[in-house]
Amino acid sequence: GLRPLTRTEFLKWLSSAATALGVESLKGHGIRIGATLEYLLRGVPFDVVKSIGRWSSDAFTLYLRQHAVIMALYMQGTP
């Protein structure tokens, strides 16, 4: 029957897909940061993203600084 997809099973599936495509597999933390970036690029407020990602601090903003160049391209057309 159907059952919830666990983190472990998801990462196994992702690793197999990456291997089949001949690309480097993503890790759980990278996916979390990527999702945070995606929410912010879609205009979701920081406090909401913090809550969705269950971030207990503003530490995620440190990771986002690494993506400043990427974010700048998308934010130029967005107020």
C-alpha positions as CSV (number, residue, x, y, z in Angstrom):
1,G,0.0,0.0,0.0
2,L,0.9,3.6,0.1
3,R,3.1,5.0,2.7
4,P,4.8,8.4,3.3
5,L,8.1,9.0,1.5
6,T,10.9,9.1,4.1
7,R,13.9,11.4,3.9
8,T,16.2,8.3,3.5
9,E,14.1,6.8,0.6
10,F,13.8,10.2,-1.1
11,L,17.6,10.7,-1.0
12,K,18.1,7.1,-2.3
13,W,15.7,7.8,-5.2
14,L,17.4,11.1,-5.9
15,S,20.9,9.4,-5.9
16,S,19.8,6.8,-8.3
17,A,18.3,9.4,-10.7
18,A,21.5,11.4,-10.6
19,T,23.6,8.3,-11.3
20,A,21.3,7.4,-14.2
21,L,21.8,10.9,-15.6
22,G,25.5,10.9,-15.0
23,V,25.4,13.9,-12.7
24,E,26.5,14.5,-9.1
25,S,23.8,13.7,-6.5
26,L,22.4,16.4,-4.3
27,K,22.5,16.0,-0.5
28,G,19.7,16.8,1.9
29,H,21.1,20.0,3.1
30,G,21.6,21.4,-0.4
31,I,18.0,20.5,-1.2
32,R,16.8,22.4,1.9
33,I,18.8,25.5,1.0
34,G,17.6,25.3,-2.6
35,A,14.0,25.1,-1.5
36,T,14.6,28.1,0.7
37,L,16.0,30.0,-2.2
38,E,13.1,29.0,-4.4
39,Y,10.5,30.2,-1.9
40,L,12.3,33.6,-1.6
41,L,12.6,34.0,-5.4
42,R,8.8,33.4,-5.6
43,G,8.2,36.3,-3.2
44,V,7.5,34.3,0.0
45,P,8.5,36.5,3.0
46,F,11.6,35.6,5.0
47,D,9.6,34.9,8.2
48,V,7.3,32.5,6.4
49,V,10.3,30.8,4.7
50,K,11.9,30.5,8.1
51,S,8.8,28.8,9.5
52,I,8.2,26.5,6.5
53,G,11.9,25.4,6.7
54,R,11.7,24.9,10.5
55,W,14.8,27.2,10.8
56,S,15.3,28.0,14.5
57,S,17.5,31.0,13.7
58,D,18.4,33.3,10.8
59,A,21.3,31.0,9.8
60,F,19.7,30.3,6.4
61,T,20.5,33.9,5.4
62,L,24.2,33.0,5.6
63,Y,23.7,30.3,3.0
64,L,21.7,32.6,0.8
65,R,24.6,35.1,0.7
66,Q,26.5,32.5,-1.4
67,H,23.7,32.7,-3.9
68,A,23.7,36.5,-4.1
69,V,24.9,36.5,-7.7
70,I,22.1,34.2,-8.8
71,M,19.5,36.0,-6.8
72,A,20.5,39.4,-8.2
73,L,19.7,38.3,-11.7
74,Y,16.1,37.3,-10.7
75,M,15.6,40.2,-8.4
76,Q,16.4,42.9,-10.9
77,G,13.0,42.6,-12.5
78,T,11.2,42.3,-9.1
79,P,10.7,45.2,-6.7
